[in-house]
């Protein structure tokens, strides 16, 4: 007799745990052949709020990690993804990709993680500055993470958009709440499992499946979210994002990119989610001796 | 014992007046709008008075621009952007901006006097801080114009187009410089509106820009009220809004441009913490507290308006502070002895008085030195509030005047938590002798500018701007350029 296959229960990812949505709701997106992808969690605004709490809680620890350590963890994510390549390719194909496209998407995703892993301990040197002020002060500016970032991930891809949107955010020490692709949710859920086994502390990345249209508002109006990353080009969504962000002056970053392209990655996507902090300290300036002595 | 003696000894130093002369300044009776290189009458035909808040005397009258004037200015800015400014080589652009810096320096004293008359700020500050910094800002950004590719590695840099800029009344000329200099260096053209209570130095700056031979339309300066600013924000052909002002208006602006591709930088309010640890050099710290909150009458977005003193030294610090503020000279801003000048406007004085009443109603203990305020004009005594709660409105809300709240703390962690517990995140001060403690606090305080063992220092090379509801974007330094460029 043929073995009965064990089907996977699709869950969301909050604070390092895998609950189903607190609302108990689900939806059944279909692939291009009309097959159901599964009973996917239709996350609620309460899930959004729980995720923000988890992200805020994780922020202190993650932002204070050594840059080198963050780089190592991002690299570890890439390693884990590489190890589960077959599963992602299968999911992408089930969601409608050709084998070739699916393989490419996973490969580019792995390489993208490696790219940002490398930036983790370099962007400070490239972007920071020592400022030659005219008064007798030592003055320097450095980039520091913005805080909790809401991410509305690319809705047209299942994996590469998600990875491209998350990696620069967390490489820079932020934590995030991610709304994944509504109709291509499978890789987001599996990617959460990758994150969970990559030494990424719980709460650094929280991933919700369901309807972004429903969840964007509770996320952008949340007073404890510092910025929003939006991938896409829907003007009415962008307008809504900006409008509700005016509540607490969230920073809005919008990207309209073809994420599968090798060059859809750069330092500026990382620096977009940083604040510049400038510190002054007096330099003692007494006595007559100068460096010519 | 000694401390009590300090308190008893009332400081009665008398200073002979040392008045700055205003004989060498040129002010016209009436100012029109500076559009497309010409002085033009406002289409409404309306003008309004600008007064000296120290004596309520009229200084001049300026035009009230409406949406038609704004449209005219934006069209001029667009035309010169397309036709002239974007075709001017970066090196030539740079030289134009250097010219502005030099011409301002030559007329520095005139600018300082007019700033003091129009804004009420003391001549010592406008002469030694506002005007030199404004000149240096142009001088600094001038040099960037032909070096932009070095500021943004691996990217092509392009200007945004027409920048609409709205400046506040607390540092009128300096804020105009902060806005105009990087915009021009990056190759944009400008429509700027100064605050309604302090329009004169921006108009004098228009004269300098004119004398510098800048092509017509590159910089346009329109005076007016909130409606003028709104017309700039709402104009379809403006590519970028740069605003310095209140958080309330900042939110309205973000909302207003939400359906557009306009880029924005907002430099908004603050309620910055000034933290005194027990090992700090206390006399220096007291000077820092005074500079933090009473500089420019406390009309400073990054004013150190929340004082946190470690419990073990709180009594001593408060005593020293009371003693110190009893010797502050409050009076005519044109007198070189004056430490605290006039409150910028009646409206602002009303706001400050409102908050002082709120503080008293909330049960806080108020201290004001025994000093005599001038009879005419708008003045406010330096004010301390003790016994305040973290939730007090005078602790949470920006007052924008010479009013300091004082809280105590026991541990560094407690200081960090209290300091960060605000919707704002503009600046913070740290006073301690211990280097490792400075770096600990500096890294944990959520503020765009950290002053360690100093306060209220500014420099063209040093980026300025806040976190959270203090707005976004940076002004100054290499980082200030990114507000005015597109990266390709």
Interface residues (C-beta under 8 A of the other chain):
Chain A: X126 X129 X131 X132 X133 X134 X135 X137 X139 X141 X144 X146 X226 X235 X239 X240 X241 X242 X243 X245 X246 X247 X248 X249 X251 X266 X267 X268 X275 X276 X277 X278 X279 X280 X281 X282
Chain B: X136 X153 X154 X155 X247 X250 X251 X252 X254 X255 X257 X258 X259 X266 X268 X423 X438 X442 X443 X447 X448 X449 X450 X451 X452 X453 X454 X457 X459 X461 X462 X463 X464 X465 X467 X468 X469 X471 X472 X474 X477 X478 X479 X487
